[in-house]
Every structure is written in structure tokens, then in C-alpha cells.
């Protein structure tokens, strides 16, 4: 039913200041279909609430790949705020994202600005470097080692990645809190 018992999801609810999430519990995984179904149910329920009298609150319900989140606001609102701040038309802003389906967090941006759908961080780097190159803008990254590796297409520093992985091993990835 409406509470999701019919999907047999082993998850827990996490509440943050401006969002609520359904995350896997006890080492379980939530199937993609259950994540999408949960998103669609949240969208339907919240849209119905927004259609009634009272405040029409923008929201974003999305499948995060292993979890579901409902945020106050969405990327359409973010583009509109950025547009207002910069004093430019939203169509002059390019949104780069990886979740443009109706269960993704980039979906709302499609209504207000041009978008590029990417599949990896490397693709984002490629797109940004191409835009800068076409605009005739020289660029430099803050970290020279990182800049050299990216520009040369060198592989990831796995020792550094392992060090970072160990540092956060005992951290709850959803809350940032150290597990006890």
C-alpha cells in the first residue's frame, strides 16, 4: 500500500533539515524498481498536496541509485535563483547532470534551461574543458598534481583513494556521522 509494505523494503528513514530519505537498513539493498516506485508514489502524493489550498512547495523526489530522497526545492528553483543572481535569462545557463528521467534529481531543470546528460565525472570534466576551450578561456585547477593528471588523462591515484576510503569507513554515508 501507501506505506510500501507491498515492496518488502528493508530500509530506514533519515530526516535532515530540508529533506527526508529512505536508505537501506542492515546491509540490505533496495532494488531499482522499488526505488523508482517509491519516488513515483512520493511524487504523486506531494503533487496532490500541492494541488490543494495552501502553499505550493517545490520539491524533488528522486532515486539516488541506492536510496530515495525528497528534498525541499528542486534544480528548476536552483536555476531560477542562479539566473536572478547573475541577472541573465535561464536559457543562458547550461545544466549538466546525470539524472534527467522523471525519477531523477535533474529532471526539473529541463523545464527552464538547456541541459547536457552525462554518465560520469570524467564526462563532466570533458564537457567543461570543451566549453572553456571553445570560449577561448584558459583554465588552471587549484591542485597542480590533479590538473596534470586530468589534462594528461592519467589514471586515478588509488593509494589516495584507499586512504580516503579508510578514513570514512566507519562513517554513515547518509548522515556523515561516525558509527559507534
N, C-alpha and C positions, 0 to 999 in steps of 0.2 A: 504494500500500500504506500501511502504517502510518506511514511517514516522509513521506508526502504527495507523492511524485514523481508520482503519478497526477493531481494537481491542477495541475501545472506552475506552482507558486507561485514568483515571484521575490521572495524575502524573506530577511531575516537575523534571527538570534536575538539578543535582548538579555537579559542576565541582570542582575537587580537583587537587592537584599538579600532581599526576600520575594516576588519574582515573576520570571516569565520571559515574554518577549513575542516574537511573530513580527511583524515590521514589514516594510513594503515596502522593497525594495532598488533602488538606482539609478533613482529616479524612477518606478518601476513602481507600479501599483495592484493590489490583490488584490480580486478580485470578491467581492461579499457572500456568494454561495453557497459559495465556497472558505473564507471566514472562518467561516461557520456550520458547515461540515463539519469544519473544524479544531477548533472549540470542541467539537462533539459527540464527536469522536474523543478529545480530551483528557479530557472528562468521563467517557467510557466507560472509558478506561484507568485514570484515577485512582480512579474508583469501584471498579473491580475490585481495585486495590491496597489500597484502604481496607477491602475485604471480607475480606481475608486476615488472618493473625495479625499482631499488632503495633499500632502507633499508628494511630488513626483520625484523620487530619489533615483539618480543614475546609479547603476550597479553593473558589476561584471561577474558572472558566474562562469567559471572555466575549469577545464580538465587540465591539470598540471602535469599529466603523464603518470603520476603515481598517487595523486591526491586530487581533491576538488576544493576550490576556494570561491568564496563570494566576497567581493570587495565593494566598498562604497566608492562610487565613481567608476570611470572606465577610461579607455585610451582616447575615446572621442572627446571627452571632457578635457583630458590632458592636452590634446592637440589644440583645442579651442583656447585653453588657458595660455599655452605657449604662443599661439597666434596673437592673442591680445597683448601679451607681454612684449613680443617683438614688433608689434604694430604691422603685421603682414597678414595676407589672406591665408586661410588654412590650406588652400591648394598650392601654396608656395612651400609647404612643409612636406618632407618625404619621411614616411614612417617605414621603418624596417622591422619586420617581426617574423615569428615562426609559427603563429597560431591564428590563422585567418578564417578557420571554419567557425560555424556558429557555436561550437563548444570551446573556442579558444579565447585567450585574453586580448588578442589583437583585432578581433572581429569589428568592434565599434569604430575603429579608426578608418575603416574602409569607407564610411559614410561621409567623411569630411576632408580627406586628403589622399594624394597618391601613395601607394604602398608597394613595397617590394617584399615578397615572400621568400625568406631564406630558410635553410635547413641546418646551418651550423655557424658557430662563431667565426670560423675561418671564412665562410662566405660573406659574413658581415664585414670582416676586415677587407676582403677583396672589393666589395661594393664601395665602402668608404674610400679606399685608396683610389679606386677608379674615378669616383666623383671628384676627389681632390685633384687628381691628375688632369681630368678633363677641364676643370675650372682653372687650371694653371696655378694652383696653390701648392707651395712646398710645405712639407709637414715633417715633424720630428716627434717621436714618442719620448716621454719623460725618462724612461729607463733605456739607456743605450744598448744594454745586452738584449733586452726584449725587442727593441727596434731592429737591431741587426738580425735577430732570429726571424722576425716576421718578414722583413724585407728580403731576406735570403731564402725564406721558405724552409728554414731548418726545423728539425723535429723538436717536440716538447722536451723540456728538462725534467726527466722522470724522477731524478733524485729530489728535486724541489717539490714535485707533485707528491711524492711519497712523504716528504717531511710535513707538508700541509695536511695530507690525509691523516697522518698520525696525530697531528695537533688537534684535529677536530673529531677524532674517533669516538670520544666519549661525549659528543655534543648531540643534542636533539636537533636534527636538521630543520624541524618545523618551528621551534621556538628559540633556538640559539642557546638554550640553557645546557649546562654540563649535567650529564646523567649521574645519578648517585648510585 
